[in-house]
Amino acid sequence: MASRSAGEVKLMTLSPPPAEWIGTSDLAQDYVLIHGMVMAPSFWRTYAPDAVRKARSAAYALPGHHPWKLVEPGQLITPEAVAAAYAEAIRRDFGGRPVTLIGHSTGGFVSLLLASRYPELVKSIVLIGAFACGRFEGQERLPAKLLRIPRAGPFLFRQFFKRWISTSEQFRWGSVECVFDKGCPWQNDRAVAAMEDVRLQLLQARPEDIAACIRFMSATTILAELSEIRVPVLNIVGAEDAIVPPAHQLRVSKLLPQVQTVLLRNCGHLPMVEHQTMTAGIISAFVDGMSALQSKTRRPALSPSGKAASQLFRLMAQTLYRTEQTPAGRVQTAQDSISTKA
């Protein structure tokens, strides 16, 4: 009995993810970028904001995604193990200094998880197309549904996954619903090259490891923990997101104590691709606002957290007029804000 328990503990343990360095300058800001499901850290080499490239920034994979293989193929992944592994990586790569997390989709999900379990390692969070319930509150995706089919589920998922990544054309065709405007920069040479690199990375992953990550996501919700996350959060939402329902993303904002929400019209699940310049500007404004706030709060009398949050939001509004604080029950789109203030 004791040996079986030891085996179970081993299966739930994760080594820390390796870092893919996006920026190596020793500036005041440290960043960690985490991609979405069935993506790769290399995606950030093309689509990381300029502010991130000019600082010390590392991209980490999701569990089971190349180059972060699981200890055992398809092993059970728990929220505790995921958070602990990322925490160990931040201590290793940033000396334990708190970082700004930038998480896309599932990367945003694990960013919130990390902030709830290891708040001392998180300075702030940028969410892009993110969620806090792995089943999207009843609107989960096909791969997760396949994996729950008795007996045949894992086989069906493996065939589905291998076919999807088998060719560049198949992979891009299967990913096209991520964007709202099919004629956006998603079709240019830069995007095609970035996605081909992602596909090549996925070819090096084990399907059973990807399946294990999907199972972890589907079995986990942190909605009840959001009220305990006290760091500033920027939540960027594509109004036409077909992957993560915008209504769920806005509910995440409602549950976070210190959040700035930006809703991008004519935008799907990839704001950093579909509206790259605007998304980068919004993130820069958020980071600049935090830096200005930190300069003010270095005085002996520090502001209470609620007051600090309101100061940050005012500074963001001054820095980038298209970013709006979210009042209860209403979110103004970034584009509407431009037209009303221009």
C-alpha positions in Angstrom: 0.0 0.0 0.0 2.8 2.4 0.9 4.7 1.8 -2.4 1.5 2.5 -4.4 1.0 5.8 -2.6 4.6 6.7 -3.4 4.0 5.9 -7.0 0.9 8.1 -7.1 2.9 11.0 -5.6 5.6 10.6 -8.3 3.0 10.7 -11.1 1.6 14.0 -9.8 5.1 15.7 -9.6 6.1 18.0 -12.4 9.6 19.3 -13.1 9.8 23.0 -13.8 9.4 24.1 -17.4 12.5 25.2 -19.4 12.6 28.8 -20.3 12.6 30.2 -23.9 14.1 33.6 -23.5 12.3 36.4 -25.4 14.1 39.3 -23.8 17.3 39.5 -21.7 17.6 43.1 -20.6 17.9 43.7 -16.9 15.2 46.3 -16.7 12.8 46.9 -13.7 10.1 44.6 -15.2 10.3 40.8 -15.4 7.9 38.9 -17.5 6.7 35.4 -17.9 4.6 34.5 -21.0 2.5 31.3 -21.1 0.8 30.2 -24.3 -2.5 28.6 -24.9 -3.5 25.0 -25.4 -1.8 23.2 -28.4 0.5 26.2 -29.0 4.2 26.6 -28.2 6.5 29.1 -26.4 8.0 30.0 -29.8 4.7 31.8 -30.7 5.8 34.7 -28.4 8.9 35.3 -30.5 6.7 36.7 -33.1 3.8 38.2 -31.0 5.3 39.3 -27.7 4.7 43.1 -27.1 7.7 45.4 -27.6 7.6 46.2 -23.8 8.3 42.5 -23.1 11.1 42.2 -25.6 12.9 45.1 -24.0 12.9 43.5 -20.5 13.9 40.2 -19.0 11.2 37.9 -20.2 10.8 34.1 -20.5 8.2 32.0 -22.2 7.1 28.8 -20.6 5.3 25.9 -22.1 2.1 24.4 -20.8 2.5 21.0 -19.2 3.0 18.3 -21.7 3.8 20.7 -24.5 7.3 20.6 -26.1 9.8 21.1 -24.6 8.1 20.4 -21.3 7.5 16.7 -21.3 5.8 14.9 -18.5 7.7 12.5 -16.3 5.4 9.7 -17.3 3.5 9.7 -20.6 0.0 10.9 -19.9 0.5 11.2 -16.2 -2.1 12.7 -13.9 -1.7 16.5 -13.6 -3.0 18.3 -10.6 -3.5 22.1 -10.1 -1.1 21.9 -7.1 1.7 20.3 -9.2 1.2 22.8 -12.1 1.4 25.9 -9.8 4.4 24.4 -7.9 6.3 23.7 -11.2 5.8 27.3 -12.5 6.7 28.7 -9.1 10.0 26.7 -9.1 10.8 28.0 -12.6 10.3 31.6 -11.6 12.5 31.2 -8.6 15.1 29.6 -10.9 15.0 32.1 -13.7 14.2 35.3 -11.8 15.7 34.7 -8.4 12.2 34.6 -6.8 11.4 38.2 -7.8 7.7 38.8 -8.6 7.0 38.8 -12.3 4.2 40.1 -14.6 2.5 37.1 -16.0 1.1 37.3 -19.6 -1.2 34.4 -20.3 -3.1 33.6 -23.4 -6.2 31.3 -23.1 -5.1 28.3 -21.0 -1.9 30.3 -20.2 -4.1 32.9 -18.6 -5.9 30.1 -16.7 -2.6 28.9 -15.2 -1.5 32.5 -14.5 -4.5 33.0 -12.3 -3.9 29.6 -10.7 -0.3 30.6 -10.0 -1.3 34.0 -8.6 -3.8 32.3 -6.2 -1.3 29.8 -4.9 2.0 31.8 -4.9 1.0 35.5 -4.7 4.5 36.5 -3.6 5.8 35.6 -7.1 3.3 37.6 -9.1 3.5 41.4 -9.5 0.6 41.7 -12.0 -1.3 39.7 -14.7 -2.2 40.3 -18.3 -5.0 38.0 -19.5 -5.7 37.5 -23.2 -8.7 35.4 -24.2 -8.4 33.7 -20.8 -10.8 31.7 -18.5 -11.1 30.5 -15.0 -13.2 27.4 -15.5 -11.7 24.6 -17.6 -15.1 23.6 -19.1 -16.0 27.3 -19.8 -19.0 26.8 -17.6 -20.5 24.1 -19.8 -19.2 25.3 -23.2 -16.0 23.2 -23.5 -14.3 22.3 -26.8 -14.4 19.0 -28.8 -11.0 17.6 -27.7 -12.1 17.6 -24.1 -15.4 15.9 -24.9 -13.5 13.3 -26.9 -11.4 12.4 -24.0 -14.4 11.6 -21.8 -15.8 9.0 -24.2 -15.4 5.6 -22.4 -12.5 3.4 -23.6 -12.4 4.9 -27.1 -11.8 8.5 -26.1 -8.0 8.5 -25.8 -7.6 6.7 -29.2 -10.0 9.1 -30.9 -8.2 12.1 -29.4 -4.8 10.7 -30.5 -6.1 10.3 -34.1 -7.7 13.7 -34.1 -4.5 15.4 -32.8 -2.1 13.6 -35.1 -4.2 14.3 -38.2 -4.6 18.0 -37.2 -0.8 18.6 -36.9 0.2 16.3 -39.8 0.5 19.1 -42.4 0.8 22.9 -42.5 -2.5 23.2 -44.4 -4.4 20.9 -41.9 -3.0 22.8 -38.9 -3.9 26.2 -40.3 -7.3 25.1 -41.4 -8.0 23.7 -37.9 -6.9 27.0 -36.3 -8.8 29.4 -38.5 -11.7 29.8 -36.1 -9.4 31.4 -33.6 -9.6 34.7 -35.6 -12.7 36.7 -36.4 -11.6 38.4 -39.6 -10.1 35.7 -41.8 -8.3 38.3 -43.9 -6.5 39.8 -40.9 -2.7 39.5 -40.4 -3.3 35.8 -39.7 -2.8 35.2 -43.4 0.5 37.1 -43.9 3.9 35.4 -44.2 4.9 36.3 -40.6 1.8 34.5 -39.2 2.2 31.5 -41.5 5.9 31.1 -40.4 5.0 31.5 -36.7 2.2 28.9 -36.9 4.4 26.5 -38.8 7.0 26.7 -36.1 4.3 26.0 -33.5 3.2 22.9 -35.5 6.8 21.6 -35.6 7.0 22.0 -31.9 3.7 20.1 -31.4 5.1 17.3 -33.6 7.7 16.8 -30.8 5.1 16.5 -28.1 3.4 13.2 -27.1 -0.3 13.1 -27.8 -0.9 11.5 -24.4 0.8 14.4 -22.7 -1.3 16.9 -24.5 -4.4 14.9 -23.5 -3.2 15.0 -19.9 -3.0 18.7 -20.0 -6.5 19.0 -21.5 -7.8 16.7 -18.7 -6.2 18.9 -16.1 -7.8 21.9 -17.6 -11.3 20.3 -17.9 -11.2 19.1 -14.3 -10.2 22.4 -12.8 -12.0 25.6 -11.9 -10.6 28.5 -9.9 -13.7 30.8 -10.1 -14.0 30.6 -6.3 -10.4 31.7 -5.8 -10.5 34.8 -8.0 -11.6 37.1 -5.2 -8.4 36.3 -3.3 -6.1 37.5 -6.2 -5.1 41.0 -5.1 -2.6 41.9 -7.8 -3.6 44.3 -10.6 -5.0 42.4 -13.6 -5.5 43.5 -17.2 -8.1 41.4 -19.0 -8.1 41.8 -22.9 -11.2 40.2 -24.4 -12.0 39.7 -28.1 -15.7 40.5 -28.5 -16.1 37.9 -31.2 -14.0 35.2 -29.5 -15.3 31.8 -30.8 -13.0 29.7 -28.5 -13.6 31.1 -25.0 -17.0 32.7 -24.6 -16.7 36.5 -24.0 -19.4 36.2 -21.4 -17.2 33.9 -19.4 -14.2 36.2 -19.8 -16.2 39.2 -18.5 -17.4 37.1 -15.6 -13.8 36.5 -14.7 -13.4 40.3 -14.6 -16.4 40.7 -12.4 -14.9 38.3 -9.8 -11.4 39.8 -9.7 -10.9 42.6 -7.1 -8.4 44.7 -9.1 -9.1 44.4 -12.8 -8.9 46.5 -15.9 -11.0 45.1 -18.8 -10.5 46.0 -22.5 -13.0 44.7 -25.0 -11.8 44.6 -28.6 -14.4 44.8 -31.3 -14.0 42.7 -34.5 -11.6 40.5 -32.6 -11.5 36.8 -32.0 -9.3 34.6 -29.8 -5.9 36.1 -30.9 -5.9 39.8 -30.1 -2.1 39.9 -30.3 -2.4 38.8 -34.0 -5.6 40.4 -35.0 -4.9 43.8 -33.4 -1.2 43.5 -32.7 -0.4 47.2 -32.4 -3.4 48.1 -30.2 -2.9 45.1 -28.0 0.8 45.9 -27.5 -0.1 49.5 -26.7 -2.7 48.5 -24.1 -0.2 46.2 -22.4 2.4 48.9 -22.4 0.0 51.4 -20.9 -0.8 48.9 -18.1 2.8 48.2 -17.4 3.8 51.9 -17.5 0.9 52.7 -15.2 2.1 50.2 -12.7 5.7 51.5 -12.9 4.4 55.1 -12.2 2.3 53.8 -9.3 5.3 52.0 -7.8 7.4 55.1 -7.9 4.7 56.9 -5.9 4.3 54.2 -3.4 8.0 53.9 -2.6 7.3 56.6 0.0 7.2 55.5 3.7 3.3 55.6 3.8 2.1 53.0 1.3 -1.4 53.2 -0.1 -4.0 50.5 0.8 -4.4 48.0 -2.0 -7.8 49.3 -3.1 -6.5 52.9 -3.3 -3.4 51.6 -5.2 -5.6 49.9 -7.7 -7.7 53.0 -8.4 -4.5 55.0 -8.8 -3.2 52.5 -11.3 -6.4 52.7 -13.4 -6.2 56.5 -13.5 -2.6 56.3 -14.6 -3.5 53.9 -17.4 -6.3 56.2 -18.6 -3.8 59.1 -18.7 -1.2 56.9 -20.5 -3.4 55.3 -23.1 -6.8 56.9 -23.7 -8.3 53.8 -25.4 -8.1 51.8 -22.1 -11.3 52.1 -20.0 -11.9 51.0 -16.4 -14.8 48.5 -16.3 -17.8 49.8 -14.4 -20.3 47.3 -13.1 -22.5 45.9 -15.8 -20.8 47.7 -18.7 -17.6 47.4 -20.7 -16.7 49.9 -23.4 -14.8 48.6 -26.4 -11.3 50.0 -27.0 -12.4 51.1 -30.5 -15.4 52.9 -29.1 -13.2 54.7 -26.6 -11.0 55.9 -29.4 -13.9 57.3 -31.4 -15.5 59.0 -28.4 -12.2 60.6 -27.2 -10.5 61.4 -30.5 
